[in-house]
Amino acid sequence: MKNNVLIVGASGGIASALIEQYSSEGARVFAVSRAPLSDTNHSGDVTYHQLAEQDDRHISEFVEQLAEQQVVLTTVVITTGFLHRESDGIHPEKRLEDVSEQALAAYFSTNSIIPAMWLKHLVNIMSKEGSTLVCLSARVGSISDNGLGGWYGYRASKAALNMLVKTASVEYKRRLKDVMLVCYHPGTVDTGLSKPFQKNVAAKKLFTPEFTAKQLIHHLSALNRDQSCHFIDWNGEVVTW
Ligand SMILES: NC(=O)c1ccc[n+]([C@@H]2O[C@H](COP(=O)([O-])OP(=O)(O)OC[C@H]3O[C@@H](n4cnc5c(N)ncnc54)[C@H](OP(=O)(O)O)[C@@H]3O)[C@@H](O)[C@H]2O)c1
């Protein structure tokens, strides 16, 4: 069966590399972005879909369109997420006094709620014969690993994402049987998201999006598919929840 891959957040650094990698391996790639991207951005079988608003209704309509075309997905990677946003002055909080209702709502909206809406609708078009759904999470979303503090909104929204994925994995397994959900920490990757935070990262620990895409695809193929949900990092190591 042909690998039908959906990448959400297609204009992003890691997403672009994943689209390139999957299409070069012969997969049919559906790429969703808020932005109007062109099908000529990548070689191979890539179709771009603009979804300017990613709420329950628009995601549902998009998934229904794919269902009408009899598309059955074998791999999904939801890359949607943000850490800082200049347009409304949101930066990761250093101390309690920096915590704001507006920033918390924005973090949860993008990092937890949008992926949750994708999880809700994609269950209807994922293959029952061996499918994988990945959400790009972050190690800072691990509650047990949090020794440093700070970054309240980003951390909490990624922890919420992890819980949503873990909870959905129980139902996905019941409904689809041969399916695996993965929360993935890509390490620090040289994209717009990490740019302001790269100063203290050793050069060899700042990964290219291309390396990141290859690592992710490699680790997915090695995971135990009997386990319905995994939280792993760029090196294939388990991250504690
Ligand atoms: N880079 C790192 O060091 C790093 C480390 C740990 C975890 N991660 C995680 O990896 C994922 C991808 O990150 P990246 O480094 O590739 O960052 P990126 O280049 O900024 O890509 C993130 C993508 O998320 C989508 N997005 C952002 N805000 C959105 C919103 N309000 N509504 C809908 N979509 C939105 C956008 O896709 P469209 O505009 O195309 O829709 C954007 O291109 C994120 O979830 C991030 O938290 C990254």
The ligand as a Tripos MOL2 file, in Angstrom:
@<TRIPOS>MOLECULE
LIG
   48    52     1     0     0
SMALL
NO_CHARGES

@<TRIPOS>ATOM
      1 N1         12.4550   24.0340   16.5880 N.am      1 LIG1
      2 C1         12.6890   23.4900   17.7740 C.2       1 LIG1
      3 O1         13.7710   23.6350   18.3400 O.2       1 LIG1
      4 C2         11.6150   22.6850   18.4700 C.ar      1 LIG1
      5 C3         11.9310   22.0880   19.6990 C.ar      1 LIG1
      6 C4         10.9540   21.3330   20.3560 C.ar      1 LIG1
      7 C5          9.7080   21.1960   19.7980 C.ar      1 LIG1
      8 N2          9.4250   21.7930   18.5900 N.ar      1 LIG1
      9 C6          8.0810   21.6470   18.0660 C.3       1 LIG1
     10 O2          8.1240   21.2580   16.7100 O.3       1 LIG1
     11 C7          7.0050   21.7990   16.0080 C.3       1 LIG1
     12 C8          7.4470   22.4430   14.6890 C.3       1 LIG1
     13 O3          8.3070   23.4930   15.0140 O.3       1 LIG1
     14 P1          9.2640   24.2560   13.9730 P.3       1 LIG1
     15 O4         10.5510   24.3810   14.6710 O.co2     1 LIG1
     16 O5          9.2010   23.6320   12.6270 O.co2     1 LIG1
     17 O6          8.5820   25.6880   13.9970 O.3       1 LIG1
     18 P2          7.9730   26.5970   12.8450 P.3       1 LIG1
     19 O7          8.9110   26.6550   11.6940 O.co2     1 LIG1
     20 O8          7.6060   27.8740   13.5150 O.co2     1 LIG1
     21 O9          6.6690   25.7970   12.4050 O.3       1 LIG1
     22 C9          5.5310   25.6970   13.2120 C.3       1 LIG1
     23 C10         4.2920   25.6820   12.3440 C.3       1 LIG1
     24 O10         3.1270   25.6080   13.1790 O.3       1 LIG1
     25 C11         2.0490   26.2310   12.5100 C.3       1 LIG1
     26 N3          1.4180   27.2280   13.3920 N.ar      1 LIG1
     27 C12         2.0200   28.1380   14.1890 C.ar      1 LIG1
     28 N4          1.0830   28.9160   14.7880 N.ar      1 LIG1
     29 C13        -0.1200   28.4670   14.3460 C.ar      1 LIG1
     30 C14        -1.4620   28.8630   14.5990 C.ar      1 LIG1
     31 N5         -1.7660   29.8790   15.4160 N.pl3     1 LIG1
     32 N6         -2.4560   28.1960   13.9640 N.ar      1 LIG1
     33 C15        -2.1790   27.1540   13.1400 C.ar      1 LIG1
     34 N7         -0.9100   26.7470   12.8660 N.ar      1 LIG1
     35 C16         0.0890   27.3930   13.4650 C.ar      1 LIG1
     36 C17         2.5930   26.9820   11.3070 C.3       1 LIG1
     37 O11         2.2810   26.2790   10.1120 O.3       1 LIG1
     38 P3          1.4840   26.9750    8.8710 P.3       1 LIG1
     39 O12         1.7150   28.4510    8.9730 O.co2     1 LIG1
     40 O13         2.0990   26.3500    7.6770 O.co2     1 LIG1
     41 O14         0.0570   26.6100    9.0470 O.co2     1 LIG1
     42 C18         4.1010   26.9700   11.5480 C.3       1 LIG1
     43 O15         4.8100   26.9940   10.3670 O.3       1 LIG1
     44 C19         6.2850   22.7320   16.9820 C.3       1 LIG1
     45 O16         5.1450   22.1020   17.5100 O.3       1 LIG1
     46 C20         7.3200   22.9610   18.0680 C.3       1 LIG1
     47 O17         6.7100   23.2440   19.3150 O.3       1 LIG1
     48 C21        10.3370   22.5250   17.9130 C.ar      1 LIG1
@<TRIPOS>BOND
     1     1     2 1
     2     2     3 2
     3     2     4 1
     4     4     5 ar
     5     4    48 ar
     6     5     6 ar
     7     6     7 ar
     8     7     8 ar
     9     8     9 1
    10     8    48 ar
    11     9    10 1
    12     9    46 1
    13    10    11 1
    14    11    12 1
    15    11    44 1
    16    12    13 1
    17    13    14 1
    18    14    15 2
    19    14    16 1
    20    14    17 1
    21    17    18 1
    22    18    19 2
    23    18    20 1
    24    18    21 1
    25    21    22 1
    26    22    23 1
    27    23    24 1
    28    23    42 1
    29    24    25 1
    30    25    26 1
    31    25    36 1
    32    26    27 ar
    33    26    35 ar
    34    27    28 ar
    35    28    29 ar
    36    29    30 ar
    37    29    35 ar
    38    30    31 1
    39    30    32 ar
    40    32    33 ar
    41    33    34 ar
    42    34    35 ar
    43    36    37 1
    44    36    42 1
    45    37    38 1
    46    38    39 2
    47    38    40 1
    48    38    41 1
    49    42    43 1
    50    44    45 1
    51    44    46 1
    52    46    47 1
@<TRIPOS>SUBSTRUCTURE
     1 LIG1         1 GROUP 0 **** ****
